[in-house]
């Protein structure tokens, strides 16, 4: 039994993207990107905003950015074919607990499962179990920042773990239990700082701990740029859609949609679809953009002894162990 899993990184549907959602929900992604997602059995991404028309900016740590998408964003994600999102990140509480509650409700109503945030610590830590092709896949979301967004008794929030000081026992035990009860386990952590070109040492240690505990696949995010692949670990998926300023060196306007063929033993195939992130719209990368992505991914993977094979024409890149 195996499934094809589409994985996308930071998906920010607020600000300028929210305006496009309101005007044309299907216009966020080109037809080719939509087809790339639809070609997978399951799709999971990191939703880096709340989905609500309520709440006010929650600013306990003087945050610079607050992201809120309109309720129609939930249907836009469902229409794209997204099965599950992780909300374990530093924007789930941007507009307070009411907006987080709305986010959970709007996504559930649209048929999109959520992990990584909730009204209680138990709900925030709870996995989602997705089924396709006869395979049961547990999805587990967690973030290492910010600590003040952590769910606590009587306080909604995110599943937080201080990964820099080691993966906590409760999280490793949860991975082990899920591996015993499901065919495969996807851990999708929001880890490390923004705009880094490679995973930090503590991120690499945490990834190894997840795999040792039984994670079939680890797919991280937070850097806003993609990192290399090492076995069953995709260290950072990069960005999927946003309205962000572009770093001319790290090129956060160029990204990847990963498609992983997964069974109980782990990934048997990994493809990466090159993306160009225009303002509030994502399309396939071509020409010089695609060449830059291929070179960057080749270098990032080489650091882990992994090769990248070019696809035919504008086809996906192939990750070769």
Secondary structure, DSSP 8 states (H G I E B T S, - for coil): -EEEEEEEEEE--SHHHHHHHHH-GGGGB-HHHHHHHHTSSEEEEEE-SEE-S------TT--S---EE-THHHHHHHHHT--EEE--STTTTTTHHHHHHHHHHHHHHTT-EEESEESSHHHHH--EEEEETTEEEEEEEEE-S-GGGB-BTTB-EE-B--GGG---HHHHHHHHHHHHHSSEEEEEEE-S-SS-SS--HHHHHHHHHHHHHT-SEEE-B-SSSB--EETTEE--B-EEE------TTT-TTEEEEEEEEEETTEEEEEEEEEEEEETTEEEE--HHHHHHHHHHHHHHHHTTT-EEE--STT--EEEE-
